[in-house]
């Protein structure tokens, strides 16, 4: 059985979150097509509605009625961020300067993920934020006047960078964030497209206080590259596969996985590239390939973090050794993804070994398949689902529904492509 045909993917999750939040600051109705249908983005949508933003779904196109510079009302309920770290972290920055009181809550997993990395710099801007045990949800925010900040991130993080820039939209002066390495720049690209005064120079971004609302936009969200990565991995691993993935976002800060698998020997062609609202979009053609092990170093991690579980899987079928280092951030995602992938792949017979900041794999080894502990983590489940395509036994999941966080219908789409 091979993967043959073509596929269109759900909208990019990172861009979908931002599109909803930013258009709330717009000067009219924005129309968003191909918004990601997963639970995380629905969490952001519902959070904005709780703040008084009018959002309607009209035949699959999401209409957001922007409220200008001060669009938010006092919410009637606590802001339940569910499992979405992006919702919680970006909303802290978005709301920090508005005269409302908001309690942030989340599910069991999110409540164990640190929030102090976001709210500490925003506190330096004057924000009133307090959290349980000093850094975890639940968290209380009382918006008030902010002043600009010049901040150097201790590590590259698109979420922390974005939260500070969003707070800077309503802070007196110019707010600058300096990163030690490049990270996703969807916030910078979208703010620029919507008329914000933002300057980007290398790893430094500076935003000025808004004097007028952002411009409303009509925007089709590109296909999610992080979702594409699973289909790329499947086509590389399953013999005789040839798959075309249409209209995928190929923002240069998102495609480190593409470069990594090409270095491993993957046969991938990028075609029909265009740029819309600052975001690059292209078609990808992927063919099954013989892979080689590679080393992934700390400076590569920020733009590869979500795809590292897939790197672990691919490495089990690659000739030689694959080593990943500098990936401590994987331990504070929806699960400890280092431990989760090492445990699952090890149980399937892979020669994979845990490191404090990553893992190393000796390949190739056959995978026996069988039981998968998802740890309620969509990327762990999806990665092991791809592994199940080449294992002796099919994958059996303890919670297959966790993939709905980012890609409802993922397993159905995968089965439909099998020739």
N, C-alpha and C positions, 0 to 999 in steps of 0.2 A: 504494500500500500504506500502510495506517494502523495505528497501535497501538490496538487496541480490546480491552476486557475488564478483568479484574481479576487481581491477583497478590499472593501472600504472599511475603515476603522472608526470607532467612536471618536468624538472630538477630544483634543488634548486636555487632560485633567487640570494641569497647572494653568493653562491659558483660560480654561472655562471658569475656574475660581476667580481669576483676576478680572475677566470680562464682566462678570456679575458685579463684583465689588466696585470696579472703577466706573462702570456706567451709572451706578447709583449717584455719582458725583457729576453726572452729565447735565446738559442744558435742555434736554428733551427726551424723546423716545429713541432708545437704541434697540436694534434688532439683531439677535444673535442666533445664527444657524449652527447646527451640528454640535450643540453643547453636549459635553460628556454626560451620559445618562446615569452614571454611577451614584452610589449612596453618598459619597463624600461631597460631590458638587450639589446634590439635593440639600445637603446639610447647610451649605453656604447660602443657597437660594432661600431656604426657610428662615435662616438667621436674618437675612436682609428683610424679608417680609415681616418678621417680628419687630424690626426696627422702623417699620412704616413704609418701606419701599414697595411700590406697586409693580408686580411682576406677573405677566400673563403668558400662557402658552397658546399661540394661535397657529394651529396646524403644524406643530413641530418647530415653529420659530418663536423664540423667547423674546418678548417685548419688555424692556425695562424702562420705567418712567423715572428718569433722573430727577433728583431733587435739588440740584445746584450745590452751592458751597456748604450748606448746612441741612442735609436731607434727612437726618435721623431723628426719630421720636424716641421718647423713653419707652423701652420695651416692656410689655406686660408680663413676660416670663423670663426666666434665666435663659441665656444663650447656650443651648445644648449643642456642642460641637461634635457629638458622636465619636467617631473614630478618626476625624479629620484634623490632623495637625496643621494643615494649610489654613483651614478655616480659623482655628484658634489663633495662630500666630499672626496671620495677616490682619485679622479683625482687631487685634490688640492695637496695632499701628493705625489702622483705619479710623478707629473710634477714639483714640487717646485725647484728641483736642475738642471733642464735641461734648456739650453740657448735658450728659446723660450718665446714669449709673447702670452698669452692666455686670451681672454675674456670669462668668464663663464656667461651664461644666463640660464633662465628656464621659465617654464610657470607661470601663475598667482599664483598657489598654492605654487610651490617651491620657488618663489620669496618672499614669506612671512615666509619661514622657516629659522631660524638663522644659519649662517655659521661661525660666529666668534668663536664658540666653537672649530672649526677645525683649522682655520687659525691663531688664536692667538698663540697657542704653536708652530706652524710652523714658524711664524714670529720670535719667540724666537730663532729658528735655523738659522735665517738669511734670510728667504724668503721675497720677495718683493710682498706683497699682499695688495690691497685696495678694499674696498667694499662700495656699496651704503648705506647711513645712518649707516656706520660703521660696519654693520653686515649682510646685505642682498645682494642677487644677484640684479643686475649684479655685477660681481667681476672681477678685473684685476690681473693677476699673471705674473710676469716677473721672470723667473727662474735664479738662481745664486747659487754660492757655499754655501753649508750649513755646519754647525757644529753640533755635536751630542748634545742630550738633555736628561736630566733626569727629567721626568715629572710625576707628580701625578695628575691623573684625578679627578676632583671634584665630578664626578658621573660616574657610569659604562656606557660606550658607546663603542660598537664594531666599529662603524664608525670612531669615533675620534681616538681611539686606533690604528685602521688600517691605518688611514691617517698619523699619526706620525711615525709608523713603516715603511711605504712606503717611507716617506721622509728620514728616517734613513738609508735606503738602499744606499743612495747616499750622506750621511753626514760623515764627518771625525770623526772617533771614534766609540763608542758604544752608541746607543740610547736606553733608558729604559723608559717604560711606566708602571706605577703602578696604578691599578684600585681598588676602594673601594669594589667592588663585582665582581663576575665572569660574563663575557659576552661572546658572541659568539667568538670562537677561530678559525674560518675558515682561517683567514689570517695567523695565526701562523702555522697551520697544512699544508697549501699549500706551504708556503715559505720553510718550513722544507723539504717537499717532493721534492721541486725543487732545493734543495741544498744551500739555504741561511744559513748563520751562525746565528742561532737564538736560544736563550735559554729562557725557560719558567719555572718559579718557582712560583707555587701558582698563585697569581693574578698579577705577575710581568713578563713582557716580555722584552727581550733585543735583539736587532738586530745590527749586525756589517755592516760596509760599504762593499758593494760588490766589490770584486777584479776581478771577472769574471762573465760572464752572468749566469743567472739561467738556469737550465737544461730544455730542452724541454720535454714535457710529453704527454702521451696518457691517457686520463682521461674520464671516463663516470660519468657525474654529477649525484649524487643520487637524487631520487625523493624528491621534496620540502616538508619538514615537515610542514611548515606553510600552504601549500596547503592541506596536509593530514589532518590538524586539522579540516578543514571544513567538510570533509567526516567523520572524527571521531565523530564530534558533531552530524552530521545528523544520523549516525547509532545508537548513544546513545539515541537520542530523538524519532526516529520513531519506533513505536512498531514492534516487531517480526523481526527486522533487524539483519543480520549477514553479515559483509563486511570484505573482505581481501584486504589490501592495500600493494602492492608489492614494494620491492626495495626502501624503504623510508630511507632517511638520519636520523639517530638517534644519531647524535653527542650529547654527554652529555650536552653541553652548549645550545642545542636547544630544549630539550624535557621537559622543565618545565611544559608545558601544559599537557603532558602525565601524569606526576606525579600529577598535580592538579586534573585532571578528575578521576584518580584512587582514589584519596582521597575523591572525591565526590561520589564514588561508581561505577564508570564506569568499565565495563567488557572488558578489553583489554589484549590481549596476544601478546608478542613480540617473534618472532621465526626467525630461519635461519640467525642469526646475523653474519656479516663478517666486516672486515676493509680493505679499499682500499685507498691508498694515504692519510692515516691518518684519513679518514672519515668512521664512522661506518654506516652500512646499514643493514636493517632488513625488515621482513614482519610483518604487524600488523593485528591482527584479532580483530574486534570490534563487540560487540553485544549490543542490546538495553538494557538499565539499568534504575533502579530507582535511582535518584540522591539525594544527601544531600548538603545543603549549606556549604560553607567553608569560612575561612578568608585568604586573600592573603596579605602578609606583604611587606614592601618596599624592603627588601633584596631579595625577589623572583622576582621582577619586571623586571630586566634587561633581563632575559632569557624567559620572558613570554609576553613581551610588544606587539608583533604583534597579539597574540591570546586573548588579554583581551576583545575585542568586542565579541568574542565567549563565554568567561566566563560569560559576562553579559547575553547573550542569554540563556545559560545553566542554569544560576541561576534562571531565571524566571520559570523553570520547576523543580527546586530542592526544597526539603522540608527544610524549615527554612530560615535563613538569610545568605546571602553571602556579604562580605565586602571586597572591594579592596582599598588599601591605598598606597601612595608613587608612584603613576603613573602619575605625572605631565607631563611626556614626551609625554603622549597620546594627550596632547593638541596642540602639534606642529608637528604632523604627517601630512599626506596628508590632513587631516581635524582635527578639534578638536574632537577626537573620543569619548571622554567622553560625551560631549554635544550631539554628533550625535546619539550615541546609547541610551542615556537616553531619548532623544526626540522621536526617532522612536519607541523604545519599550514602552515608556509611552503612545504614541498615540495608540498603539495596546492593551493597557489595563494592562500592567505590572506594578507592584509596584516597581519602580526603582527610585532612588533618587541620584542626583548629589552631589558630594563632590569636594572641590577644587583640591584634588589629587586622585580622583577615584570615586567610586560609591558604593551604597549598594542596595541590592535587597531582597525583601521578597517574597518567593515562597511557593508552586507553584501557578501560575495564568494562566488561559487560555488566549491565544493570539487571537485577533480578525482578525488580518491581514489587508490587504488593502494597502494604499499608503505608499511608502518608499521614503524619501529624502536621496539620496546617498551622497550628498555633494561632488560628483565626486570622491569618495574614494572607491577603490576596496574592501577593507576589511569590510567596512560598508555594501556595497551592498551584498557581499558574505555571511556575517553573517545574514543579514535579509533574504537573499534567503533561508538559512537553516531554519530560523524561519517560512518562508512561507510553509514549508513542514508539519508543525503541527498546523498552524493557521486555523481559521474558513474560512477566505477568502484568496485567493492567494495573494502573494505579487505583488504590482504594482510599478515599479521603474521609477524614473524620468530620469535616465541615466544608463541603464543596461550595456552599452558598457564600462563603466569605469573598469569592471573586466578584460579587456584585458591588463591592466597594468601588471598583474602578471599571469593570467590564462585564455587565450583565450579559448572559448568553455566550460567554467565552468558549465553553466546552462544546456548545452546539455549533458555533462557527468553525471550530477546529475540526469536528467530525465531518462537517459539510464539505471541507476541502480535500478529504481523503479520497483519492481516486480508487 
